[in-house]
Amino acid sequence: MAGSRKRKTGRIFLYLFAWLMSMFILYPYIVMFLGSLKDLDTMYRIPGTILPEVWHWENYVNIWKDIPLLTYFKNSLIVATFGTLLCIICAVPGGYALARMQFPGKRGLMMVIIMTQMFSPVVLMVGIYKVMATYGLANSLVGIVLLVGAFNQAFAVWLLSGTFATISKELEEAARIDGCNKFTAMLRVILPLAAPGVVTATVFVFIHGWNEYTLSLILIGDSNLKTINLGIRAFFGYTGTEWWYVFAASLLATLPILCFFRILERHLTGGLTAGGVKG
């Protein structure tokens, strides 16, 4: 009886803690949502109010009229999708090689891969711009796609190498006995088993590509090539900021990420756990 009561009390505190943490995480989004429904007077009134006096749902319609939001969404989708595909296509064989092959300097290479995550793109911005300008990629989505794939390569290779290391080598050897070569064994046997890790890497790279801002800010000058993060800057003016439109556009910009994450979330736990195993 006492044990049952203790478990019930612990469960109540666990649910209460989870609810409080959820509210803490969701609080900025709640404020953004309420702010997106305000007008100029309510937004800048002192003292301010949390709830709008008049709920201006038309703000979500007006943002589509003020800026080419659909074009910005399309550009972000192109950058995130193709940048992710490029990164994963290159990271799968790289992670497989680090997990399965033995060669001099392997441990040092793994350390270098991890160390590259310490450098911010801002530090390399001058060199990146010169390289992109030299090859005519300074004002194109192709250049951003290449950079998204390159800057996420280290993380994807590190994660996938840990995933491949958890898969038994005997399965691959059995496939080789059945007539597969190393490439077909990886493609038909190993890669399906590594699907959780591949999905995890895909989700993280896609999110990074969708949220890309710094590289696009430096390299993109054509308004028709701006991503959604750059497009939202149109609501920041010299005389003031239309925060109600900024909040509305920002919330809409998070919806594709939420949908993408919701579809693939069941694969994430296994992928993150496998990626943390030392190969």
N, C-alpha and C positions, 0 to 999 in steps of 0.2 A: 504493500500500500504506500509506504513512504517512498519507495523507489519510483513508483508510478507518478506520484505527486512531484517528485524531484525532476523527472523527465519532462512532465508537463510544464513545470515552471521554466526549465531550461529552454523548452521549445518556444514559450511565450517571449522570453527575452531575446531569443534568436530572431524570431519574426519581427519584434520591435526594432532590433538593431538593423535588420535588413530593410525595414520600412524607412527608418531614419536615414540610412545611407542612400537609399533610392531617392528620397526627397532632396538630400544634399546634392546628389548628382544632377537631378532634374531641375533644381531651382533656377540655374541660368536660363534653361530653355523655357521655363514657365514665365520668367521675366521678359524674355524676348518675345514670346507669344503675346503677352498682354501689351507690351510696348508696340508691337506691330499693328495693334488695333487702335492706337491713339492718334491724335492729330497734333498740329503744331502747338497749340495753346496748352493742351494737357501735358504734352511731353516736356515742355520747358517751364511749367508752372512751379513756383516755389512757395510753400512746400509741395512736393509732388505727391501723386496718388498712385497706388499700385494698380488699381483697376481703372480702366478708361471710363470716363463719364458717358461717352457715346462710343459704341462699338463700331469702328469703321472697317467693316469687312471689305469695302471697296479698295482698300490698300493693296490687297492681294491681286486685284484686277489691274490697278493703276501701274504697278511695277512692270507689267508686260507691255504697257503702252510707252513708258518713259525710256526704257532701254531694250535692245534686242536680246531679251533674256533667253529665248529659245536658241539663238545662235550661240550664246555663251554656254548653255547646257550641252549643246552638240559638241562644241570644241573640247569641253572638259571630258565628255564621254569618249571622244577620240583619243585624247591624251592618256586617260586612265586605262582604257581597254587595250590599245596597241602597246602602250608602255608596259603594261602587265604581261601581255603575251610575249613581248621581246625578252623581258626579264626572266620569265619562267622557262621559256625555250632554251635560254642560255644557262640557267641555273640548274636545270635537271641533270644534264651530263656533267656539269661541274661538281655538283653535290655527290653524284654517283661515283665519280672518279676519286674524290677525297674519302669516301666511305669504303670503297672496295679496293683501290689500288695502293700499292706501297711504292714509294719513290723517295729519293733523298730530298730533304727539306720540306717534307709534308707538314710536320708540326709547325715549322716556321711560317709556312704559307698560311696555315690556319690562323696563326697569330696576326699575320698581316691583314688577312681578311677581316678579322674582328676589329683591328685597330683602325681600318678605314671608316668604320662607323663613327669614330670620334671626330671626324672632320665635317664641318658644316659647309654646305655649298657656297655660303657667303664668302668664305675664305678663298675659294677657288674661282670666284666670279669673274675676275679680270681675265684670267687665262681661258676660262670657258667661253667668254664672249669673243675673244680673239679667234679661238678655234672655230666657233660657229660662224663667225663673220667670214673667215677665210674660205670655208666650204659652202657659203651661201645659205646657211641654216639659221641665221640670226633672227629672222622674222618669219618663222614657219613653224607649224605644228610638228613637222617631222623632227626638227631639232629638239623640241621639248619631249617628244616621245623617246628619242634616243637617250636623252639625259635622265628621264624617269627610269628607263630600263637600266642604265648604268649605275645610278646612285643607289638603287635597291638591290643590285646584284649581290653585294657582299652578304646582306642579311638573308636573301633567299638561298644562296649557296650554303651558308652556315646552317640554316634551318633544315634544308633538304639533306645535307650530309648526315646530320643526326638522325633523320627519319630513315634513310637508307641503311644506316648502321644497325638499326633495330631489326631489320629483316634478315632472316636466317640465310646464310650462304648456301646451305644444303638445297634450298628451293631452286636457286639459280643453277647449282651444279646438276640437279635433276633435269632441269630444262635443257642444259647443254648436252646431257646424255641422250635426251629425246630428239636431238637434232638442231636445237637452236644455237645460234652463235651468240656472242656477248651482247650485241645490239638487240637482237630479237628477244633474248632472255630478259633483258632489262625492260623492253617495251611491253612484252606480253605477260610477264610474271611479276617483276619487281615493281614496275610503275603502278599497276592497279593496287598492289598492297600498300604503296606509299601515298595513295590518294588523300588520306587525311592531312599529311604534311604538305602536299602540293596545294590542296585547297587553302590551308592556313597561310602559306606563303602568298598565294593568289589574292586572298582577302586583304592582307596587310599591304601588299604592293599596290593594289587597286585603290585602297584608301589613301595611300600616300600620293598616288598619281592624281586622284580627284582633288585632294587638298593642296596640290602644288601651287605655290604663289611666288616665291622668290625668283626662281628661274624664269617663270613667265613674265614677271615684272621687268626683268632686265632685258630679256630677249624679244618680247613681243611688243611691237609698236602699232601694228594695224588693228584698228578697233574690231574688225570682223574676225580676227583671230584670237581675241581675248577669251580666256576661260571664265567660268562663273565667278571665281574669286577676284579676278581683275575687274570684271564687269560691275560688281557690287560697289567698287570705288567710285562709280559715277554718281552715287548719292552723297559723296563727300565733296562739298563745295568750299569756295573761299570764304563765303559769308555765313555758312552754317551747314549742318549735316542733317539730312532727312532720316532721322533714326528709325522712324516707323517703317520706312521703305527698306532700310538696311536690315532691320530685324525680320521683316517679311521675306526678303530675298534670301537671307541666310538660312532661315528655317526651311524654305523650299530646297535650298542647296544641300541640306542634310538628308532629305528624303531618299535619293538614290542610294546613298551609303547605307541607310537603315534597311532598305529593302534588300540590298545585296547581302548585307550581314545576316539578315533574318533568314534568307534562303539557305545560306551555307553554314549557319552557326553550329549545327549538330556535328560538323566535321572538325571544329576548331579545337576542342579539348584534346582529342586524340593526336592531332597534329602538333600542338604545342608540347604535349608530353613527350612525343617521339623526338621532337627537335631538341629537347633538352638532354637527351642521352648522349653521353660521350662516346664517340666512335674510335 
